[in-house]
Amino acid sequence: MGLRIRAATLDDAGAICAIYNQGIEDRIATLETALRTPDERRAWLAQREARHPVIVAEEDGRVVGWGSLNPFMTRPGYRFVADFSIYVERERRGKGIGSQLLARLEELARELGYHKLALTALPWNAAGLALYEAFGFRTVGVYTEQGQIDGRWVDTVVMEKLL
Ligand SMILES: CC(C)(COP(=O)(O)OP(=O)(O)OC[C@H]1O[C@@H](n2cnc3c(N)ncnc32)[C@H](O)[C@@H]1OP(=O)(O)O)[C@@H](O)C(=O)NCCC(=O)NCCS
């Protein structure tokens, strides 16, 4: 069996939680530091609106990655821009799963009428930056000392792609 990308269901909360927590612990993906629980992710899934879908990558029946389209900013003028997340299980990274998740998120974003995808990445996230560049994202710029993680200042890279 190959890889299948599908819409997430509430039953995926446990797998999504475990994969998200790996990304948080690795300190490469996000300035988030609070680990999640399956119940918290279940509630998160339950409140998603149609314009902010969550998808999973399933390999031989097992969830090995997830992605989501997220609100960029709440003011109405920004409604054509989506932020997004992609997380692949630690042991399954570098095997094309992130690329398949991003391809599907782009497809969904077009279907949902978005005009642009935007993201913020950490400068040392080589896999993330390579993925976005491969998909034609442009670097808008770098915020210097935009946040703190584990007590030290970090820069963030802002990227965008017009759909
Ligand atoms: C970032 C992430 C989603 C990418 O998914 P992936 O399945 O590992 O990536 P893929 O195998 O699809 O590779 C995508 C591109 O990145 C490149 N790449 C993958 N791993 C890499 C690495 N460690 N260093 C440099 N480039 C890398 C691939 O060569 C490929 O580029 P190409 O198409 O030009 O050959 C995944 O590594 C991950 O979940 N990381 C932790 C969470 C995270 O950082 N999320 C993004 C937050 S901004």
PDBQT file of the ligand as one rigid body, heavy atoms in Angstrom, charges set to zero:
ROOT
HETATM    1  C1  LIG A 201       9.476  20.069   7.127  1.00  0.00    +0.000 C 
HETATM    2  C2  LIG A 201       8.778  18.753   6.790  1.00  0.00    +0.000 C 
HETATM    3  C3  LIG A 201       7.249  18.956   6.845  1.00  0.00    +0.000 C 
HETATM    4  C4  LIG A 201       9.167  18.368   5.335  1.00  0.00    +0.000 C 
HETATM    5  O1  LIG A 201       8.529  17.140   5.025  1.00  0.00    +0.000 OA
HETATM    6  P1  LIG A 201       9.414  15.892   4.520  1.00  0.00    +0.000 P 
HETATM    7  O2  LIG A 201       8.491  14.786   4.243  1.00  0.00    +0.000 OA
HETATM    8  O3  LIG A 201      10.499  15.684   5.509  1.00  0.00    +0.000 OA
HETATM    9  O4  LIG A 201      10.031  16.522   3.186  1.00  0.00    +0.000 OA
HETATM   10  P2  LIG A 201      10.140  15.847   1.732  1.00  0.00    +0.000 P 
HETATM   11  O5  LIG A 201      10.759  14.494   1.843  1.00  0.00    +0.000 OA
HETATM   12  O6  LIG A 201       8.816  15.949   1.057  1.00  0.00    +0.000 OA
HETATM   13  O7  LIG A 201      11.185  16.822   1.041  1.00  0.00    +0.000 OA
HETATM   14  C5  LIG A 201      10.819  18.119   0.590  1.00  0.00    +0.000 C 
HETATM   15  C6  LIG A 201      12.049  18.846   0.094  1.00  0.00    +0.000 C 
HETATM   16  O8  LIG A 201      12.910  19.137   1.187  1.00  0.00    +0.000 OA
HETATM   17  C7  LIG A 201      14.193  18.564   0.994  1.00  0.00    +0.000 C 
HETATM   18  N1  LIG A 201      14.621  18.042   2.290  1.00  0.00    +0.000 N 
HETATM   19  C8  LIG A 201      14.014  17.083   3.030  1.00  0.00    +0.000 A 
HETATM   20  N2  LIG A 201      14.667  16.910   4.191  1.00  0.00    +0.000 NA
HETATM   21  C9  LIG A 201      15.704  17.780   4.173  1.00  0.00    +0.000 A 
HETATM   22  C10 LIG A 201      16.732  18.092   5.092  1.00  0.00    +0.000 A 
HETATM   23  N3  LIG A 201      16.810  17.465   6.289  1.00  0.00    +0.000 N 
HETATM   24  N4  LIG A 201      17.615  19.043   4.746  1.00  0.00    +0.000 NA
HETATM   25  C11 LIG A 201      17.542  19.692   3.573  1.00  0.00    +0.000 A 
HETATM   26  N5  LIG A 201      16.566  19.463   2.662  1.00  0.00    +0.000 NA
HETATM   27  C12 LIG A 201      15.675  18.512   2.954  1.00  0.00    +0.000 A 
HETATM   28  C13 LIG A 201      13.976  17.460  -0.028  1.00  0.00    +0.000 C 
HETATM   29  O9  LIG A 201      15.149  17.227  -0.754  1.00  0.00    +0.000 OA
HETATM   30  C14 LIG A 201      12.895  18.031  -0.875  1.00  0.00    +0.000 C 
HETATM   31  O10 LIG A 201      13.412  18.972  -1.800  1.00  0.00    +0.000 OA
HETATM   32  P3  LIG A 201      13.405  18.652  -3.367  1.00  0.00    +0.000 P 
HETATM   33  O11 LIG A 201      11.966  18.411  -3.721  1.00  0.00    +0.000 OA
HETATM   34  O12 LIG A 201      13.991  19.890  -3.960  1.00  0.00    +0.000 OA
HETATM   35  O13 LIG A 201      14.253  17.423  -3.492  1.00  0.00    +0.000 OA
HETATM   36  C15 LIG A 201       9.201  17.592   7.753  1.00  0.00    +0.000 C 
HETATM   37  O14 LIG A 201      10.589  17.398   7.676  1.00  0.00    +0.000 OA
HETATM   38  C16 LIG A 201       8.786  17.823   9.197  1.00  0.00    +0.000 C 
HETATM   39  O15 LIG A 201       7.695  17.410   9.607  1.00  0.00    +0.000 OA
HETATM   40  N6  LIG A 201       9.631  18.483   9.986  1.00  0.00    +0.000 N 
HETATM   41  C17 LIG A 201       9.262  18.803  11.379  1.00  0.00    +0.000 C 
HETATM   42  C18 LIG A 201       8.065  19.743  11.437  1.00  0.00    +0.000 C 
HETATM   43  C19 LIG A 201       8.302  21.002  10.618  1.00  0.00    +0.000 C 
HETATM   44  O16 LIG A 201       9.408  21.527  10.567  1.00  0.00    +0.000 OA
HETATM   45  N7  LIG A 201       7.229  21.511   9.971  1.00  0.00    +0.000 N 
HETATM   46  C20 LIG A 201       7.285  22.737   9.193  1.00  0.00    +0.000 C 
HETATM   47  C21 LIG A 201       7.175  23.930  10.060  1.00  0.00    +0.000 C 
HETATM   48  S1  LIG A 201       7.488  25.458   9.161  1.00  0.00    +0.000 SA
ENDROOT
TORSDOF 0
